[in-house]
């Protein structure tokens, strides 16, 4: 039940992000509006949102692959183990991809 709910919520978040992304692409035609978007994209708050987007997209992708494999007939009695595998893969991708996102804004200033 938890995997089902998380998959639906992550899909909803990705759809909402898509609307924001399309509006950002529309700003390419107007230089002043584009400058506003770039200023927002470089803010630390947006970097946190970008990091969250990575978490949601990675989880949604790996859980979707798990569901696809099950739908193709490769059923397993170890659903909990497979879900933990999805979480482990998500954490690996988030650590590999998330450090470059947050490092310049949150980690580098703390270093001597």
C-alpha positions as CSV (number, residue, x, y, z in Angstrom):
1,X,0.0,0.0,0.0
2,X,2.8,2.4,0.8
3,X,4.6,1.8,-2.5
4,X,1.3,2.4,-4.3
5,X,0.6,5.7,-2.6
6,X,4.2,6.9,-3.0
7,X,4.1,6.1,-6.7
8,X,0.9,8.1,-7.2
9,X,2.1,11.1,-5.2
10,X,5.5,11.1,-7.0
11,X,3.6,11.0,-10.3
12,X,1.5,13.9,-9.3
13,X,4.5,15.9,-8.2
14,X,6.2,15.2,-11.6
15,X,3.1,16.5,-13.5
16,X,3.1,19.7,-11.4
17,X,6.8,20.1,-12.1
18,X,6.1,19.7,-15.8
19,X,3.7,22.7,-15.8
20,X,6.4,24.8,-14.1
21,X,9.0,23.6,-16.5
22,X,6.9,24.4,-19.6
23,X,6.3,27.9,-18.3
24,X,10.0,28.3,-17.8
25,X,10.6,27.3,-21.4
26,X,8.0,29.8,-22.6
27,X,10.2,32.5,-21.0
28,X,12.9,31.8,-23.5
29,X,11.1,34.1,-26.0
30,X,11.2,37.1,-23.7
31,X,14.6,38.1,-22.4
32,X,13.4,40.0,-19.3
33,X,11.1,37.2,-18.2
34,X,13.9,34.7,-18.9
35,X,16.2,36.7,-16.6
36,X,13.6,36.4,-13.8
37,X,13.4,32.7,-14.2
38,X,17.2,32.4,-14.2
39,X,17.4,34.4,-11.0
40,X,14.9,32.0,-9.4
41,X,16.7,28.9,-10.7
42,X,19.9,30.0,-9.1
43,X,18.4,30.6,-5.6
44,X,19.2,28.2,-2.8
45,X,15.5,27.5,-2.3
46,X,15.2,26.3,-5.9
47,X,18.2,24.1,-5.4
48,X,16.4,22.4,-2.6
49,X,13.4,21.9,-4.9
50,X,15.7,20.6,-7.6
51,X,17.1,18.1,-5.1
52,X,13.6,17.0,-4.1
53,X,12.8,16.6,-7.8
54,X,15.7,14.3,-8.2
55,X,14.5,12.2,-5.3
56,X,10.9,12.0,-6.7
57,X,12.0,11.3,-10.2
58,X,14.5,8.5,-9.2
59,X,11.9,6.8,-6.9
60,X,9.2,7.1,-9.6
61,X,11.4,5.6,-12.3
62,X,12.7,2.7,-10.2
63,X,9.3,1.9,-8.7
64,X,7.8,2.1,-12.2
65,X,10.4,-0.4,-13.4
66,X,9.5,-2.7,-10.5
67,X,5.8,-2.5,-11.5
68,X,6.6,-3.1,-15.1
69,X,8.5,-6.2,-14.3
70,X,5.6,-7.5,-12.3
71,X,3.1,-6.7,-15.0
72,X,5.2,-8.6,-17.5
73,X,4.6,-11.7,-15.4
74,X,7.7,-11.9,-13.2
75,X,5.8,-12.0,-10.0
76,X,7.5,-12.4,-6.7
77,X,6.5,-13.2,-3.1
78,X,9.1,-10.8,-1.9
79,X,7.4,-7.5,-2.5
80,X,8.9,-5.9,0.6
81,X,12.4,-6.8,-0.5
82,X,11.8,-5.5,-4.0
83,X,10.5,-2.2,-2.5
84,X,13.6,-1.9,-0.3
85,X,15.7,-2.5,-3.5
86,X,13.8,0.4,-5.1
87,X,14.6,2.6,-2.1
88,X,18.3,1.6,-2.2
89,X,18.6,2.4,-5.9
90,X,16.9,5.7,-5.3
91,X,19.3,6.6,-2.5
92,X,22.3,5.7,-4.6
93,X,21.1,7.9,-7.5
94,X,20.2,10.7,-5.1
95,X,23.6,10.7,-3.5
96,X,25.4,10.5,-6.9
97,X,23.3,13.2,-8.5
98,X,22.3,15.3,-5.5
99,X,25.7,16.2,-4.2
100,X,26.6,18.4,-7.3
101,X,23.2,20.1,-6.9
102,X,23.5,21.1,-3.2
103,X,27.3,21.2,-2.7
104,X,28.0,24.8,-3.9
105,X,25.1,26.2,-1.9
106,X,25.0,24.2,1.3
107,X,28.2,22.2,1.8
108,X,31.0,24.3,0.3
109,X,30.2,27.3,2.6
110,X,30.7,25.1,5.7
111,X,34.1,23.9,4.6
112,X,37.1,25.9,5.9
